[in-house]
Amino acid sequence: MAEVTFNKLAIRKMQEVLNGPEAAGQMVRLMVDHVHGDHAHYGITLSKKTANDEVVDVGGIEVLLDRKQLDWLDGVEVKYLLYPKEGWKITNPKKSNYGDH
């Protein structure tokens, strides 16, 4: 099973999203947007579960991971930061990916 972590603020922000009306019947999906060279770029969205998904519990939130992307998703850290700029930061230190370039 893949290991994924969210910081406390990311968990709280995702719970807020999941409690909204637009999230009805959906779950959090962590995904690889694209891969180039030796690293990937990641995204997070709401989605319905498919037959190809692995579900991992992250701080009480069920997160969908496409089994075809597990090699890149294992070790991903999702953070919601307030500084230096408010927003999401998704990295994978296991893949030597510590942020945008």
C-alpha positions in Angstrom: 0.0 0.0 0.0 1.3 3.5 -0.9 2.2 5.9 1.9 0.7 9.4 1.5 0.7 12.2 4.2 -1.2 15.4 4.6 -0.3 18.2 7.0 -3.0 19.1 9.6 -4.1 22.2 7.6 -4.4 20.2 4.4 -6.6 17.7 6.2 -8.8 20.5 7.5 -9.0 22.2 4.1 -9.9 18.9 2.4 -12.6 18.2 5.0 -14.1 21.7 4.3 -14.2 20.8 0.5 -15.7 17.4 1.2 -18.5 19.0 3.3 -19.4 21.3 0.4 -22.4 20.5 -1.9 -20.2 20.1 -4.9 -18.5 17.1 -3.3 -21.6 15.0 -2.9 -20.7 11.4 -3.7 -17.0 12.2 -4.5 -13.7 11.5 -2.8 -10.3 13.1 -2.8 -8.1 12.0 -5.7 -4.3 12.5 -5.6 -2.8 12.1 -9.1 0.2 12.5 -11.3 -0.4 15.4 -13.8 2.6 14.5 -15.8 6.1 13.0 -15.6 9.2 14.4 -17.2 12.8 13.4 -16.5 13.2 12.0 -13.1 10.2 13.6 -11.4 6.5 14.1 -11.6 4.0 17.0 -11.1 1.1 16.2 -8.9 -2.5 17.3 -8.6 -5.4 16.9 -6.2 -9.1 16.9 -7.2 -12.5 15.4 -6.3 -13.5 12.2 -8.1 -15.5 9.0 -8.0 -13.8 5.8 -7.2 -13.0 3.5 -10.1 -12.1 -0.2 -10.2 -8.4 0.7 -10.7 -8.1 2.8 -7.5 -6.4 2.0 -4.2 -8.0 3.8 -1.3 -5.7 5.0 1.6 -6.8 6.7 4.8 -5.0 10.0 5.5 -6.1 11.6 8.7 -9.6 10.3 8.4 -9.9 11.2 4.7 -10.2 8.5 2.1 -7.8 9.3 -0.7 -8.0 7.7 -4.2 -4.8 6.6 -5.9 -4.7 5.2 -9.4 -2.8 1.8 -9.2 -1.1 2.7 -12.4 0.5 5.7 -10.8 1.5 4.1 -7.4 5.2 4.1 -8.1 5.1 8.0 -8.4 2.4 8.5 -5.7 4.1 6.4 -2.9 5.7 8.9 -0.5 3.7 12.0 -1.6 3.4 14.8 0.9 0.4 17.1 0.6 0.6 20.4 2.5 -1.6 23.4 2.7 0.6 26.4 3.5 -0.2 29.9 4.6 3.3 31.3 3.9 5.0 32.5 1.7 1.9 32.1 -0.5 -1.3 30.5 0.6 -2.1 27.3 -1.2 -1.4 23.6 -1.9 2.1 22.2 -2.1 2.4 18.5 -3.3 5.8 16.9 -3.3 7.4 13.5 -3.2 10.7 13.4 -1.3 11.0 9.6 -2.1 11.4 10.7 -5.7 13.7 13.6 -4.9 10.9 15.9 -5.7 10.7 18.7 -3.2 8.7 21.3 -5.1 8.3 23.3 -8.3 11.3 24.1 -10.5 
